[in-house]
Amino acid sequence: MEIELKGHFYRVGKLSVFDQLKVARKLLPVLSGMVGELQKLRGGEAAMETLLPALATVIGDMQDSDCDAIIHACLSVVSRQNGKAWVAVLRQGELMFDDIDLGTLLQLVAQVIGDSLGNFFHAPLDGATVPPQPA
């Protein structure tokens, strides 16, 4: 998938199934700490603004190594158009473009997570089972 952010074109790939598992393992504690808030948001009982303090707390409590593991795995499948070539955004743990700010970085990570783990995280939050879809 290709996206444009701040005038630059990015190609976002999918994580391998093994990297999906690694990222999901790091994200599950974050999301489990927010289940109640996410349910309120889904039910229309709360606005996104009420989710932000809970999100900030949970992310703030993450170990740096867990945060790095998620970000590095996600950015490893992202490249940016540079002239006619596509260049990896992250190489050996270093960003290849100085103009990538925090907002862009987080949008890229979110895009990879959504594309690679979207089906996994769409499971019901309340433990209910999803009926099988007709074939």
N, C-alpha and C positions, 0 to 999 in steps of 0.2 A: 504494500500500500504506500502511496506517496501522499505527503501532506506538505503544506506551505506554512511556515511560521516566520514571522518578521522578515518577509521577503526572501527567505531561503527555502529550497525544496529538500525535503528529507524522504528517504526511502526507509520504511519501517518493516522489518522482517518479523518472523515468528520465532519464539524461543523453541529450542529442541524440547522434547518431552521431559528429558532429564533436568534441563534448566527450568522448565515450567514447575516441576516438583520442588526444586530448590527454592524458587521464588515464592511459591505458594506456602511452603513451610515457614518462611520468614514473615509472610503477610498474614497468615491465619491468626497469630496472637494479636496483631494490630486490629484486625477486623472483629475478632471475638470481643475485644474490649469496647466495641462500638455497636454491638448488635442492637441494643435497646434504642439507641439514637437513630440507627438506620431504619428500624421498624417504624419509629415515629415519623421519620421523613417520608417513608413509603406510604404511610397511612394518611398523610396530609396533616398530621397533628403538630408538625414542627417545620420550620424553614431551614434551608441550608445553613443559614447563619448560626443556628443553634448547634449544628453538627461541628462547626469549626473549632470551638474550644475543646471538645472531646477528642477530635482528631489531633489537635496540637498537643494535647497531653499524652496521648498514646504514642505519637511519633516522637515526641520529646523524650519519652522513656526508652525508646529503642537504643540498643547498643550501636555504636558507630559501625562495627563490623557487619551487623545485620543490614543496616541502611546501605552500606557500601556494596554488600552482596547483591541486593536488589537492584540498585542503580547500575552497577557494572554489568550485571547479567543482561539487563534490559538494553543498555546502550550498546552492548556488543553486537546487536542485530540492527543497528541504525547507521545509515550512511547519509551523507549530504552531497548534493550536487555542487561541484567546484569546477566551473567551466563546463567542459563536456564529460568530465570524469565524475564518478561517485566515490567519495572518500569516507572511510570509517570515521565515525564521530569519536570513538574511544579506541585508543591503542595503548596497550600495556598500562592500563589504569589512568591514562592521561587524556584529557580532552584535546582534540586536534584543532579546535576552533576557539579562539579567545573571545569571540562575541556571543557565545552561548551563555545566556544568563540563567539564573535559578528558575525563572518562569518557563523558559524554553526547555530546560533540562527536565523539569517535572512534567511538562506536557508530553515530551517524548517518552518518558518512563510510563506515564499513564496510558499512552497510546499502545505501547508494547504490552502492558499488563492487560488492557482491555481486549486486544487482539488475541493474545496468547492464552489468557486465563479467563476470558469472559464467560465461557460455558461453565467452567468450574465454579466461579463465584456467583453464578445466577441460581445456585441451589437455594431452596427456601431457607430463610433465616430462622424460622420457628420450628424446624424439625419435621414439618409436614412433608409427605411424599408427593411427588409430582406424578400424575397419572401418565402412563405411556401414551405417546402420540400415535395415532393411526398410521399404518404403513401405506 
